[in-house]
Amino acid sequence: MSKIPQDFVGSALRLSDIDLPTIGATIGCGEDEIHAVLDVESRGSGFDKHGRPIILFEPHIFYRLLSGPGPDLRARAVREGLAYENWGEKPYPADSYPRLKAAMLINETAALKSASWGLGQLLGSNHAAAGYATVQDMVAAFCASERNQLAGMIAFIKSEGLDRALRNHKWADFARGYNGPSYAKNQYSTRLLRRFLFWSDIKDTKVFAHADAATETRLRDPKAGHVVGSPPAPAPLTNVVQGGAQPGFWARFASALFRRTV
């Protein structure tokens, strides 16, 4: 089991320009689709100003996970205001970490599973679908880099069979599986479409025609001999050139804003 860094502050490495196209390609998706999900879930940022993963602690999930035999931990959590039965009973605080840390004193694993983490706001209880043996392993990895957060989100999307809906821009189908059956209440699918259209107006990152050894190692499954999570006949990366990763994300973003103001 990996050790979670003190105060959840790890390396906190940000995404590089080629992370989205290379990791997204493992499920046959381009940058625009992935950007749309990240924007809706976390406004495109995996870490807060302190270098901690963006989180949202969910007391109703903590309530559910504390059921079962043994000490009445649920009653203690309810008394301390850390758990309640139904979603939406109380407003969320601006910072979820005090709640999370207090909940960890009651039951660490249940507390970590009750928070959503990082770029994709992946619930800790989905650690296995994200490719991690324990929720502690997932949290430690997510403290290290946004790349790990993105890879975990993509693994979850593939595990849940949502990659086809995302590739085919079936926003309602994707929203139902990723956000839950009540996705329409907060216009989740509509917001996905809006962010997709925004990013469609920005040129994709150009990547090397031939990935370097490190990138190939990350993407290739040594047992199966194919790109992890790829569809049976994956589409090749678009806008591939020999010249390297350019232009950068912020240059493309600024360019899009300029085009919209003229």
C-alpha positions in Angstrom: 0.0 0.0 0.0 1.4 3.4 -1.0 1.9 6.1 1.6 -0.1 9.2 1.2 2.1 12.3 1.5 1.7 14.6 4.5 -1.2 17.0 4.1 -1.8 15.4 0.7 1.0 17.5 -0.8 3.1 15.5 -3.2 5.0 16.4 -6.4 1.8 17.9 -7.8 3.1 17.8 -11.4 0.8 19.4 -14.0 -0.2 17.9 -17.3 2.3 18.3 -20.2 1.0 19.2 -23.6 1.2 15.6 -24.9 -0.5 13.9 -22.0 -4.0 14.5 -23.3 -3.5 13.3 -26.8 -1.4 10.3 -25.8 -3.6 9.1 -22.9 -6.8 10.0 -24.7 -5.7 7.9 -27.7 -5.8 4.8 -25.5 -9.6 4.9 -25.7 -9.7 6.5 -29.2 -10.6 9.9 -28.0 -9.2 13.3 -29.0 -8.2 16.2 -26.8 -11.5 18.0 -27.2 -13.6 15.2 -25.6 -11.2 14.8 -22.7 -10.9 18.6 -22.2 -14.7 18.8 -22.0 -14.9 16.2 -19.2 -12.1 17.9 -17.3 -13.6 21.3 -17.6 -17.0 20.2 -16.3 -15.5 18.1 -13.4 -12.7 20.3 -12.2 -12.4 23.3 -14.4 -9.4 21.7 -15.9 -7.2 21.8 -12.8 -6.3 18.8 -10.7 -4.6 20.6 -7.8 -5.6 23.5 -5.5 -3.4 26.5 -4.5 -1.7 24.4 -1.8 -0.7 21.6 -4.2 -3.3 19.2 -2.9 -5.6 17.2 -5.3 -8.9 19.0 -5.8 -11.5 17.0 -3.8 -15.1 16.9 -2.7 -15.9 15.0 0.4 -19.4 13.3 0.2 -20.9 12.8 3.7 -23.8 10.7 2.3 -21.3 8.2 0.9 -19.4 8.2 4.1 -22.7 7.4 5.9 -23.3 4.5 3.6 -19.8 3.1 3.9 -19.9 3.1 7.7 -22.7 0.6 7.8 -22.2 -2.9 9.1 -21.2 -4.8 12.3 -18.7 -3.5 14.8 -18.4 -0.2 16.6 -21.1 2.3 15.8 -18.8 4.5 13.7 -21.7 5.9 11.8 -23.3 7.4 14.8 -20.1 9.1 15.8 -19.7 10.5 12.2 -23.3 11.8 12.3 -22.7 13.5 15.7 -19.5 15.2 14.3 -21.4 16.4 11.2 -19.3 14.2 8.9 -22.1 11.9 7.7 -25.7 12.2 6.8 -28.1 9.9 5.0 -29.1 11.8 1.9 -27.2 13.9 -0.6 -27.8 17.6 -0.4 -28.9 17.7 3.3 -26.2 20.3 4.0 -24.1 22.7 1.8 -20.6 21.8 0.9 -17.8 23.8 2.6 -15.3 25.7 0.5 -12.6 23.4 1.6 -13.3 19.6 2.0 -10.0 18.7 3.5 -10.9 19.5 7.2 -13.9 17.2 6.8 -11.8 14.5 5.1 -9.1 14.6 7.8 -11.7 14.4 10.6 -13.4 11.5 8.9 -10.1 9.6 8.5 -9.8 9.6 12.3 -13.0 7.5 12.3 -12.2 5.2 9.4 -9.4 6.1 7.0 -10.4 3.8 4.1 -14.1 4.7 4.2 -13.2 8.4 4.3 -10.8 8.3 1.3 -13.4 6.3 -0.6 -16.0 9.0 0.2 -14.2 11.8 -1.6 -13.9 12.5 -5.3 -10.4 13.2 -6.5 -8.5 15.3 -9.0 -9.1 16.3 -12.6 -11.8 13.8 -13.2 -13.3 14.0 -9.7 -13.0 10.2 -9.5 -14.7 8.8 -6.4 -12.2 7.0 -4.1 -14.5 3.9 -4.0 -13.8 3.5 -7.7 -10.1 2.9 -7.2 -10.1 -0.6 -8.6 -11.8 0.6 -11.9 -9.1 3.3 -12.0 -6.4 0.6 -11.9 -5.4 0.7 -8.2 -5.4 -2.1 -5.6 -6.4 0.3 -2.7 -7.8 3.7 -2.4 -4.6 4.7 -0.6 -2.6 3.8 -3.7 -4.9 5.9 -5.9 -4.7 8.9 -3.6 -0.9 8.7 -3.3 -0.6 8.6 -7.1 -3.1 11.4 -7.6 -1.0 13.6 -5.2 2.0 13.0 -7.5 0.7 14.3 -10.8 -2.2 15.3 -13.0 -1.0 12.7 -15.5 -1.9 10.0 -12.9 -5.2 11.6 -12.3 -6.0 11.6 -16.0 -4.9 8.1 -16.6 -7.0 6.9 -13.7 -10.0 8.7 -15.1 -9.5 7.2 -18.5 -9.1 3.7 -17.0 -12.4 4.2 -15.2 -14.2 5.4 -18.3 -12.9 2.3 -20.1 -13.8 -0.1 -17.3 -17.3 1.3 -17.1 -17.8 1.0 -20.9 -18.3 4.7 -21.3 -15.5 5.2 -23.9 -17.8 4.5 -26.9 -20.3 7.1 -25.7 -17.5 9.7 -25.3 -16.0 8.9 -28.7 -19.4 9.2 -30.4 -20.4 12.3 -28.6 -23.4 10.7 -26.9 -23.2 13.2 -24.1 -26.4 12.1 -22.3 -25.3 8.5 -22.3 -21.8 9.4 -21.1 -23.2 11.8 -18.4 -25.6 9.1 -17.1 -22.8 6.6 -16.6 -20.2 9.1 -15.3 -22.2 11.5 -13.3 -25.2 9.4 -12.3 -28.9 9.1 -13.2 -29.6 12.7 -12.0 -27.1 14.2 -14.4 -29.8 16.3 -16.1 -30.5 18.3 -12.9 -27.2 20.2 -13.2 -27.2 20.2 -17.0 -24.2 17.9 -17.1 -24.6 16.7 -20.7 -25.3 20.2 -21.9 -22.2 21.6 -20.2 -20.1 18.8 -21.8 -21.4 19.7 -25.2 -20.6 23.4 -24.6 -17.1 22.7 -23.5 -16.5 20.3 -26.4 -17.6 22.9 -28.9 -15.3 25.4 -27.2 -12.2 23.2 -27.5 -13.1 22.2 -31.0 -12.3 25.7 -32.0 -8.7 25.3 -30.7 -6.1 23.4 -32.7 -5.0 20.1 -31.2 -1.5 19.5 -29.8 0.9 18.2 -32.4 2.8 15.2 -31.2 5.8 13.2 -32.4 4.9 10.7 -35.2 6.8 8.1 -33.3 6.5 8.1 -29.5 9.7 7.9 -27.5 10.5 4.8 -25.6 9.1 6.1 -22.3 5.7 7.0 -23.9 5.5 3.7 -25.7 6.2 1.8 -22.5 3.4 3.7 -20.7 0.8 3.1 -23.4 1.6 -0.5 -24.4 0.4 -3.6 -22.5 3.4 -6.0 -22.6 1.2 -9.0 -22.2 -1.4 -8.3 -24.8 0.9 -6.4 -27.2 -1.5 -3.6 -27.9 -2.3 -0.2 -26.6 -4.0 -0.4 -23.2 -7.7 0.3 -23.4 -7.7 0.9 -27.1 -10.8 -0.1 -29.2 -10.3 -3.0 -31.6 -9.4 -0.7 -34.5 -8.2 2.5 -33.0 -8.0 5.6 -35.1 -4.5 7.0 -35.6 -3.5 10.2 -33.8 -4.5 13.3 -35.8 -2.2 16.2 -36.6 0.9 14.1 -36.2 4.1 15.6 -37.4 7.8 15.0 -36.9 8.5 18.3 -35.3 7.5 17.6 -31.7 4.8 18.9 -29.3 3.7 22.4 -30.4 2.1 24.8 -29.9 1.6 24.7 -26.2 -1.7 24.5 -24.4 -1.7 28.2 -23.3 -0.7 29.4 -26.7 -3.6 27.6 -28.3 -6.0 28.8 -25.6 -4.9 32.4 -26.0 -5.2 32.1 -29.7 -8.8 30.9 -29.4 -9.7 33.8 -27.1 -8.2 36.2 -29.6 -10.1 34.8 -32.5 -13.4 35.2 -30.4 -12.7 38.9 -29.8 -12.1 40.0 -33.4 
